[in-house]
Amino acid sequence: MMTRITLIFFAVAGFAACAGTTKTATEADFGNSVASMIKAQAANPAAASNPSTETVTGVDPDYADNVIEAMRESVSKPAEVKQPIEIRVGGQGGT
């Protein structure tokens, strides 16, 4: 009889622990950090909430030059690309 009462007590305690409906501090703030990071990354945060309907007709020339130079510098050289690809799988011996 005592074993049955103990088992029922632990079952009720387990269900009560799982049935919590209050949110933790992390759950209440979930997603706000991502939203604030996205908002901080925008050059003009006000434009994100009220976008312009005008078409884009140009670009800042200094910005365009920087983008093009970065793209040209990041291209691999042909000598680097021609290197053989080595795939090693454990247990095959060797050095």
C-alpha positions as CSV (number, residue, x, y, z in Angstrom):
1,M,0.0,0.0,0.0
2,M,2.8,2.4,0.9
3,T,4.5,1.7,-2.4
4,R,1.3,2.6,-4.3
5,I,0.9,5.9,-2.4
6,T,4.6,6.8,-3.1
7,L,4.2,6.0,-6.8
8,I,1.1,8.1,-7.1
9,F,2.7,10.9,-5.2
10,F,5.7,11.0,-7.6
11,A,3.4,10.7,-10.7
12,V,1.3,13.7,-9.5
13,A,4.5,15.7,-8.7
14,G,5.9,14.9,-12.2
15,F,2.7,16.0,-13.9
16,A,2.6,19.2,-11.9
17,A,6.2,20.0,-12.8
18,C,5.4,19.6,-16.5
19,A,2.2,21.5,-16.5
20,G,3.8,24.9,-15.8
21,T,2.2,27.6,-18.0
22,T,4.3,30.6,-16.9
23,K,7.0,31.6,-19.4
24,T,10.6,31.8,-18.3
25,A,12.6,35.0,-18.9
26,T,14.2,33.4,-21.9
27,E,10.9,32.3,-23.4
28,A,9.3,35.7,-22.8
29,D,12.2,37.5,-24.7
30,F,12.6,34.8,-27.4
31,G,13.2,36.4,-30.8
32,N,13.7,39.9,-29.7
33,S,17.5,39.8,-29.9
34,V,17.3,38.6,-33.6
35,A,14.8,41.4,-34.4
36,S,17.0,44.0,-32.8
37,M,20.1,42.7,-34.7
38,I,18.3,42.9,-38.0
39,K,17.1,46.4,-37.2
40,A,20.6,47.5,-36.2
41,Q,22.0,46.1,-39.5
42,A,19.8,48.3,-41.7
43,A,21.4,51.5,-43.0
44,N,18.2,53.4,-42.4
45,P,16.0,51.5,-39.9
46,A,13.1,53.9,-40.5
47,A,13.0,52.8,-44.2
48,A,12.4,49.2,-43.1
49,S,9.1,50.2,-41.5
50,N,8.1,52.7,-44.2
51,P,9.8,51.7,-47.5
52,S,10.0,54.1,-50.5
53,T,8.0,53.3,-53.6
54,E,10.5,55.0,-55.9
55,T,12.7,52.9,-58.2
56,V,16.4,52.7,-57.6
57,T,18.2,54.8,-60.2
58,G,21.8,54.8,-59.1
59,V,24.4,53.7,-56.6
60,D,27.0,55.4,-54.5
61,P,30.2,55.2,-56.6
62,D,32.5,54.7,-53.7
63,Y,30.4,51.8,-52.4
64,A,30.3,50.3,-55.9
65,D,34.1,50.5,-56.3
66,N,34.6,48.8,-52.9
67,V,32.3,46.0,-53.8
68,I,33.9,45.4,-57.2
69,E,37.4,45.4,-55.7
70,A,36.4,43.0,-53.0
71,M,34.9,40.7,-55.6
72,R,38.1,40.8,-57.7
73,E,40.4,40.2,-54.8
74,S,38.4,37.2,-53.5
75,V,38.7,35.2,-56.7
76,S,41.1,32.2,-56.4
77,K,44.2,32.1,-58.6
78,P,44.4,29.3,-61.2
79,A,47.5,27.9,-59.6
80,E,45.7,27.5,-56.3
81,V,42.7,25.8,-57.8
82,K,44.7,23.2,-59.7
83,Q,46.0,21.6,-56.5
84,P,44.9,17.9,-56.1
85,I,42.0,17.2,-53.7
86,E,43.0,14.7,-51.0
87,I,40.3,12.8,-49.1
88,R,41.4,10.8,-46.1
89,V,39.2,8.3,-44.4
90,G,40.2,6.9,-41.1
91,G,41.5,3.3,-40.9
92,Q,43.0,3.2,-44.4
93,G,46.6,3.2,-43.1
94,G,49.3,5.5,-44.3
95,T,50.9,8.4,-42.6
